[in-house]
């Protein structure tokens, strides 16, 4: 387990399927099964790690996936969004910690798997709207500015980030916003 600010964060189990080297008809599949340690960010109150990525959509499924291929796929992601591709990642947030407002040019499928969190969006009047999300529920972000706040037990979610064009309104593009 990683330990940052006296908080232990369990690694995440990742299983990637691949074809056996001698597979000629797609009927011989094996598994790459490992543990992904989570990388501390935001002073150790949040942990985020890439799980797997693809460089384009549609992407090419490789015939064989090795541990080196998976490591390189993760290393290729320059941030949250893999331009033109996809990024699967895991996020773990300390109890009651708030991740500030941010926006990416992407569609994000966030599946809460443990704990609870509030998805926070500006209401356009200088305030915020907070919506509680519990384990087993999905939040889809479509290039909107948003923040997160973990519940009292913390939160863990898996996100699939799909690169998208920036939102555009009346010829004005909504720019990406780093964590505030």
Buried (B, 14 or more C-beta within 10 A) or exposed (E): EBEBEEBEBBBBEBEBEBBEEEBEEEEEEBEBEEEBEBBBBBEBBBBBBBBBBBBEEEEEEEEEBEEEBBEEBBEBBEEBBBEEBBBBBBBBBBEEBBBBBBBBBBBBBBBBBBBBBBBBBBEEEEEEEEEEBEBEBEBEBEBBBBBBBBBEEBBBBBBBBBBBEBBEEEEEEBEBEEEE
